[in-house]
Amino acid sequence: MLKVGVIGTGGMGSRHVRNLHNQTPAQVVAVMDVDRAQAEAAAAIVGGCTVYTDAQALVDDPEVQAVVIASPDPYHAAAALACIAAGKPTLCEKPLALTLEEAKQVLDSEVAGGKRLMQLAFMREYDPQHRAVKDVVEKGELGDIIFFRGIHTGYALPQARTAEDIIINSSVHDIHSARWLLQEEITQVFSQSVPSDPQRPETSKFVSSHLTFKNGSLGVLEEYHEAPFGYQVDVELIGTKASIRTPRAVWPTMMTAGKEWKFIDDNWLMRFDLAYIYEVQAWVQSVIDGVPTGPTTWDGYAAMVVADACVESFKSGKVQDVPELVRPSLYA
Ligand SMILES: NC(=O)c1ccc[n+]([C@@H]2O[C@H](COP(=O)([O-])OP(=O)(O)OC[C@H]3O[C@@H](n4cnc5c(N)ncnc54)[C@H](O)[C@@H]3O)[C@@H](O)[C@H]2O)c1
């Protein structure tokens, strides 16, 4: 049985603990959170396991064979570096790191080790809606894809988010979707924001990022993070033979007096309920098989490079070139 440790046991980490326990053959043997009570609550989900408040101690635990990193964004890189140094397969939440420099350190460290150890938690690859779109793309039914649209909405948080946080934490998912579905790199971006507080231009309620792909295709990411209606993630592809888009809301259509309508999910844990299960099942199986699958450290890094260019574009108000990257042979 694969024995797993989970770092960070808030909303996402607890969901991973529950899914590992209920939906996979893996055993959660250790959990870590700086908030001990939070870690103990996660341990209780699996009927008890070792509780740590130090991430390195969990990684060093000889019983822990593989690790899930679900701590807040600023702590991903250090935990990922520790897991790579320990040679332990890891499922790391997005983004790969908070800064591009840290993301590069993680990439370089995995490449230096010569072995793919990390999977990035870009779980849309496991969402049935996105999977269906990918299948149509792979069959060539769209012809040449000339346009990508990613729509990503969520309720307002108690404190206004910054444009930079929306890009690094949220758009990074949509950037990965665009690269994954088109199998093309993004070469230019132009990002603009509608401030949440007009007195503080760094705050944002809406970020739009226009993309140019290497083959000349175009794209746009619409990030509305003070949406009054709830959480939605949709993609649309326009091709030369056909177009495809996921439904605006995944629930069945209701009919009541004089109107037709759908429920909208409150948050990602509801919208991507199945994707999180399929993701962790695939990761556990890949670790058991010793054959890495799914989004890689390279995907995490490449998405960060584009996100970084979007932040630069937002700050400068200009179109920003995305540096051309050379994919290490480890990720060929
Ligand atoms: N893939 C997805 O769809 C998805 C969705 C939501 C969040 N996330 C990512 O998951 C991560 C966690 O997000 P969340 O929604 O669970 O946040 P959260 O605030 O619900 O939980 C974070 C937890 O981490 C703990 N923590 C704080 N500092 C820590 C540290 N140094 N080491 C370990 N734990 C620490 C906190 O005490 C808290 O329990 C973030 O990186 C986020 O970007 C991914």
PDBQT file of the ligand as one rigid body, heavy atoms in Angstrom, charges set to zero:
ROOT
HETATM    1  N1  LIG A 401      -6.218  22.925  -7.734  1.00  0.00    +0.000 N 
HETATM    2  C1  LIG A 401      -7.212  23.700  -7.313  1.00  0.00    +0.000 C 
HETATM    3  O1  LIG A 401      -8.272  23.745  -7.901  1.00  0.00    +0.000 OA
HETATM    4  C2  LIG A 401      -7.053  24.494  -6.063  1.00  0.00    +0.000 A 
HETATM    5  C3  LIG A 401      -8.175  25.038  -5.429  1.00  0.00    +0.000 A 
HETATM    6  C4  LIG A 401      -7.982  25.747  -4.255  1.00  0.00    +0.000 A 
HETATM    7  C5  LIG A 401      -6.718  25.942  -3.743  1.00  0.00    +0.000 A 
HETATM    8  N2  LIG A 401      -5.657  25.429  -4.411  1.00  0.00    +0.000 N 
HETATM    9  C6  LIG A 401      -4.299  25.625  -3.890  1.00  0.00    +0.000 C 
HETATM   10  O2  LIG A 401      -4.169  24.832  -2.713  1.00  0.00    +0.000 OA
HETATM   11  C7  LIG A 401      -3.360  25.507  -1.763  1.00  0.00    +0.000 C 
HETATM   12  C8  LIG A 401      -4.123  25.598  -0.455  1.00  0.00    +0.000 C 
HETATM   13  O3  LIG A 401      -5.316  26.337  -0.666  1.00  0.00    +0.000 OA
HETATM   14  P1  LIG A 401      -6.573  26.161   0.309  1.00  0.00    +0.000 P 
HETATM   15  O4  LIG A 401      -7.752  26.652  -0.441  1.00  0.00    +0.000 OA
HETATM   16  O5  LIG A 401      -6.598  24.815   0.913  1.00  0.00    +0.000 OA
HETATM   17  O6  LIG A 401      -6.195  27.231   1.449  1.00  0.00    +0.000 OA
HETATM   18  P2  LIG A 401      -6.704  27.234   2.953  1.00  0.00    +0.000 P 
HETATM   19  O7  LIG A 401      -6.469  28.619   3.432  1.00  0.00    +0.000 OA
HETATM   20  O8  LIG A 401      -8.066  26.651   3.051  1.00  0.00    +0.000 OA
HETATM   21  O9  LIG A 401      -5.707  26.245   3.714  1.00  0.00    +0.000 OA
HETATM   22  C9  LIG A 401      -4.334  26.473   3.833  1.00  0.00    +0.000 C 
HETATM   23  C10 LIG A 401      -3.829  25.658   5.004  1.00  0.00    +0.000 C 
HETATM   24  O10 LIG A 401      -2.407  25.743   5.018  1.00  0.00    +0.000 OA
HETATM   25  C11 LIG A 401      -1.978  25.969   6.354  1.00  0.00    +0.000 C 
HETATM   26  N3  LIG A 401      -0.665  26.579   6.322  1.00  0.00    +0.000 N 
HETATM   27  C12 LIG A 401      -0.312  27.897   6.443  1.00  0.00    +0.000 A 
HETATM   28  N4  LIG A 401       1.020  28.017   6.341  1.00  0.00    +0.000 NA
HETATM   29  C13 LIG A 401       1.509  26.766   6.135  1.00  0.00    +0.000 A 
HETATM   30  C14 LIG A 401       2.807  26.258   5.947  1.00  0.00    +0.000 A 
HETATM   31  N5  LIG A 401       3.882  27.048   5.946  1.00  0.00    +0.000 N 
HETATM   32  N6  LIG A 401       2.946  24.922   5.765  1.00  0.00    +0.000 NA
HETATM   33  C15 LIG A 401       1.880  24.106   5.769  1.00  0.00    +0.000 A 
HETATM   34  N7  LIG A 401       0.601  24.544   5.935  1.00  0.00    +0.000 NA
HETATM   35  C16 LIG A 401       0.442  25.861   6.125  1.00  0.00    +0.000 A 
HETATM   36  C17 LIG A 401      -3.063  26.811   6.983  1.00  0.00    +0.000 C 
HETATM   37  O11 LIG A 401      -3.035  26.697   8.395  1.00  0.00    +0.000 OA
HETATM   38  C18 LIG A 401      -4.313  26.185   6.367  1.00  0.00    +0.000 C 
HETATM   39  O12 LIG A 401      -4.794  25.103   7.135  1.00  0.00    +0.000 OA
HETATM   40  C19 LIG A 401      -3.016  26.873  -2.382  1.00  0.00    +0.000 C 
HETATM   41  O13 LIG A 401      -1.735  26.809  -2.927  1.00  0.00    +0.000 OA
HETATM   42  C20 LIG A 401      -4.026  27.053  -3.484  1.00  0.00    +0.000 C 
HETATM   43  O14 LIG A 401      -3.529  27.807  -4.569  1.00  0.00    +0.000 OA
HETATM   44  C21 LIG A 401      -5.797  24.711  -5.532  1.00  0.00    +0.000 A 
ENDROOT
TORSDOF 0
